[in-house]
Amino acid sequence: MDNLADSAFFAFECVGYANLFHAMCQSVGLTSAKLGGWARSGGRKELHAWNAIKLSAGVTNNLNWYLLDVTWASGCVDGECFTHRYDMSYWCMDPKEFIKTHLPSAKKWQLLDTSVTKKQWENTGA
């Protein structure tokens, strides 16, 4: 993990969610990664942490990486209060949708055919 991702993992609550998910995957033999970068919601852009998991897809049993944000899937912050609101849409998202709200610091984790620069990401709305 690069320095930017490391700083995100020490500074935010999302790190706990990402670390726990990664540890749970490891405990049952699943391959996962802890990712860091930027996320945007409600007009704010901030450092954030999330995960990727390697799973088989369909009948071919080919392993593919999938992006997920267990923090955002667990609920949201309304003002100063966290509201638990489970949302499955943040599990195994299509990378073309995920990039609208999450920009990993390492381009390879965009999981896109053509990567997006930080400037391009900042200039597009979600």
HELIX and SHEET records of a PDB file:
HELIX    1   1 ASN A    3  ALA A   11  1                                   9    
HELIX    2   2 CYS A   14  SER A   27  1                                  14    
HELIX    3   3 GLY A   58  THR A   60  5                                   3    
HELIX    4   4 VAL A   70  SER A   74  1                                   5    
HELIX    5   5 MET A   88  TYR A   90  5                                   3    
HELIX    6   6 PRO A   95  PHE A   98  1                                   4    
HELIX    7   7 LYS A  107  GLN A  110  5                                   4    
HELIX    8   8 LYS A  118  GLU A  122  1                                   5    
SHEET    1   A 4 ASN A  62  LEU A  68  0                                        
SHEET    2   A 4 ARG A  44  ALA A  57 -1                                        
SHEET    3   A 4 THR A  31  SER A  41 -1                                        
SHEET    4   A 4 HIS A 102  PRO A 104 -1                                        
SHEET    1   B 2 GLY A  75  ASP A  78  0                                        
SHEET    2   B 2 CYS A  81  HIS A  84 -1                                        
END                                                                             
